[in-house]
Amino acid sequence: MVGFWSESTVFVAKKEAKINKRKGSEIIEYLEDLVYEEKQLQEDGVYLTLKRVLTFLKRGDIDFGGGEYRESEIRGISPERISPEDKYGWWSLREGEYLIEFNEKIKESIPQEDVIILQPALRLIRNGAYHPTIIIGEPGSITTILYVGKRGLSIKENARISKLIIIKS
């Protein structure tokens, strides 16, 4: 059987289960450094905006015990302004994997029993790119991996590329 998400309900194998999601107006209270609240606020979530894009230069190493763990070497990519009067620049990304960071941060005041979910916005997916849907386990900065398809993608600074939803437990 196939499951799918609707606005506030999950359907799995013809069985309906209500999801108790926080409203976007509630979620805003647990975020800091929003770029433009009116554009980011949604009924059931909040759009997050792109702050920084980094590229992987060298591979990392992961072992069982952690004694040989080594993080990948990364470097920030500078956005480029198309014209001198532009306030924000664009990242022109080729096919590949990137580490991205969002402007918004999760405040310490968020209830620990809530489940915080970051999912890619449809505008990102419809342009051949995505990031994994993840559960965020701690307050602070939000980062994830962005995968860009073979056609590449241009993304403007502060673009709304992801949606944060919170499920009350």
N, C-alpha and C positions, 0 to 999 in steps of 0.2 A: 504494500500500500504506500501511497505517496502522501507526504505531509506538506503543508504550506502555511505561510503566515498571511493573515489578513490584518486589518487595522489593529484589532485588539484581541484576536482570537487565534488559537492554533488548532488546526484540524489534523488529526492523525488517525488513520484507519477508520474513517467515518465516525470518530468519537470526538466530541467537542469538549475543549477544556478552556476555561476562562483564564486569561493572563491578567494579573493585576499590575499594569504598567503605570509608572508615574507620568503625570502630564508634563509637557515641555516646560510650562511655567514653574513647576516644582523642581525640575532638573536644573534649571538656570540657577537656582539657589545654591546648588552644590558645585558650580563651576566658577572659575575666575579667568580673567583675561579674554573675555568674549570680544570679538572684533566689531560686530554690528548686530546686537541682540534681536532687533526687529526682523532681520533677514534670516537669522539662524533659528529662531523659535518655531517649532512645529507643534501640532496638537499633542503628539505622543513622543516627542523627542527633541533633540537639539542638533542642528548641523554643526560639525566641527570644521575648522578652517586650517589650511596648510601654512605652517610657519617655516619649515626647513626641509630640504631634501639633501640626503647624503648618499654617496656612492661607495660601494665596497671595492677596496683596492687589493687587498690580500685576504686569503681565506683564514678562517679561525680554526682552532682545534678544540674538540670536546672529548674528554675521556670520562671514565666511570667515576673515579675518585675525586676529580677536580684538580689534582696536582699538576696536570699537564694542560689545563684549560688555558686557552689564549683567544681573546676576542679578535674578530676581524679588524683589519685596519680600514678606517673609513675616512672620507673627506667630504666636506660640504660642497654643494654645487651652488654657484651664485646665479640668481635670476637676472635676466637681461631685460632692460627697458627698450621697448621698440622705438620710442621717440623721447627726446630729452624732457618733454613736459609730463611724461607718464609718472604717476605717483608710485606705481607698483610694476615689478618686472615679471617676466615669464621664465619658467623652466622648460626647456625643450628636451624631453626625455626620449631616449632611444629604447628599444626593446631591452628588457632586463629587470633586475631587482634593485630596489632602492630602500633605504631606511628613511622614514618620514617622521616628522614631529609636528604636532598640532599646536596652535596658539593657546588653546584652552587647557586648563589644568583642573584636576579634581581636588576639591577642598577636603581637608581633614574631617570636616563636620558631616560627611556623608555617612548614613547609617551602615554599619558593617554587615548587617544581614541582607542588605539590598544587593541585587545582581546587576552589575554595570556591563552593558554590552555595546561594543563598537562594531558597526557594520558599514560596508561601503555604500555610498549613495548611488542611486541608479544612474545619475549623470556620469559617474566614474565608469561603471560597468558598460554603459552604452557607448563609451569611447575606447573600449578595448583594454581597460586596465581594472585592477581590483586589488583589494587587500583582504586578508582573512577576517572573518567575523571572530572577534575575541572577547573573552570575559576579562575585564580589568579588575585586578585584585587589590590595588592599593592606590591611595591618593597621590597627587603630583602630576608630573608631565605624562603625556600620552604619546607613545611611539608605536609604530608597527612597520611591517614590510609592505611596500607597494610593488606590484607586478605590472609591468607595462608590456602590452602585446607588440607583435612585430611591426605594426604600423607606426609605433611611437605615440607620443602624446605631449601636447603643450599645456601646462597648468600655470595659471596666474597666481602670484602671491595672494594669500588669504582666500583662495577659492574654497568653496564649501564642497568637500569631497567625501565626507563621512557623516554618519548619523549616530548619535549616542542615545541609547534608551536605557531606562532603569526599570527593573522588575522588583516590586516590593515583595518581601517574603512574609 
